[in-house]
Amino acid sequence: MKKIEIVKANEVEIEPFLLSDFTQHKAAHSMMKKVTKKELKHLADNLGLVYDDAQIVFTKKLLSAYLLGK
């Protein structure tokens, strides 16, 4: 059996209902970062990948579209 505590109306704290308190925030937009060719070239160099400018441009477009959710 559960215990019940009876309180008076003036003892109850009332706060407004905010829907944002019960919903998840979309972190994807706040974390979104612009992808640059310089970063992609640096990453490819660190991974030891061979690339040319056409591949870097294609990769930049592909990653940007992915991050925007298109």
Secondary structure, DSSP 4 states (H G I P E B T S, - for coil): --------GGGS------GGGGS---HHHHH-----HHHHHHHHHHHT----HHHHHHHHHHHHHHHHT-
